């Protein structure tokens, strides 16, 4: 969890709690769909934390390489 906060969310000084991360990044209003031979997560357009979610998934992809 600490690695995720520091490397992916770039939180060094003030850290969010595990409950906050669960509510904002894991339990999101979205639909998992399969199109063009790949899985996509279609998030609610007006979801207030959508930008953070997209930024975190992009950081995970960059760190994975």
C-alpha positions as CSV (number, residue, x, y, z in Angstrom):
1,X,0.0,0.0,0.0
2,X,2.8,2.4,0.8
3,X,4.5,1.7,-2.5
4,X,1.2,2.4,-4.4
5,X,0.8,5.7,-2.6
6,X,4.3,6.9,-3.2
7,X,5.0,5.6,-6.7
8,X,1.6,5.7,-8.3
9,X,-0.3,8.5,-6.5
10,X,2.9,10.5,-5.8
11,X,1.8,11.1,-2.1
12,X,4.8,11.7,0.0
13,X,3.9,14.0,2.9
14,X,0.1,13.7,3.3
15,X,-1.0,10.2,2.7
16,X,-4.6,9.0,2.1
17,X,-6.0,6.1,4.2
18,X,-6.6,2.7,2.7
19,X,-10.4,3.3,3.1
20,X,-10.2,6.5,1.0
21,X,-8.3,4.7,-1.7
22,X,-10.8,1.9,-1.7
23,X,-13.8,4.3,-2.0
24,X,-12.2,6.5,-4.7
25,X,-10.1,4.2,-6.9
26,X,-11.5,0.7,-6.4
27,X,-15.2,1.1,-5.8
28,X,-16.1,3.3,-8.8
29,X,-19.2,3.5,-10.8
30,X,-18.1,1.8,-14.0
31,X,-18.8,-1.0,-16.4
32,X,-16.3,-3.6,-17.6
33,X,-16.9,-4.2,-21.3
34,X,-15.2,-6.4,-23.9
35,X,-14.7,-4.8,-27.2
36,X,-12.3,-5.4,-30.1
37,X,-10.7,-8.4,-28.3
38,X,-9.8,-6.4,-25.2
39,X,-11.3,-5.4,-21.8
40,X,-12.1,-1.8,-21.1
41,X,-13.4,-0.1,-18.0
42,X,-16.0,2.5,-18.9
43,X,-16.2,4.9,-16.0
44,X,-19.1,7.3,-15.3
45,X,-18.4,10.5,-17.3
46,X,-19.1,12.9,-14.4
47,X,-17.3,10.8,-11.7
48,X,-15.4,13.4,-9.6
49,X,-12.2,11.3,-9.2
50,X,-12.1,10.1,-12.8
51,X,-9.0,12.2,-13.6
52,X,-7.1,10.7,-10.6
53,X,-8.1,7.2,-11.7
54,X,-7.0,7.7,-15.2
55,X,-3.7,9.2,-14.0
56,X,-3.1,6.4,-11.6
57,X,-3.7,3.7,-14.3
58,X,-1.4,5.5,-16.7
59,X,1.4,5.6,-13.9
60,X,0.9,1.9,-13.4
61,X,1.4,1.2,-17.1
62,X,4.6,3.4,-17.1
63,X,6.0,1.7,-14.0
64,X,5.2,-1.8,-15.5
65,X,7.5,-1.2,-18.4
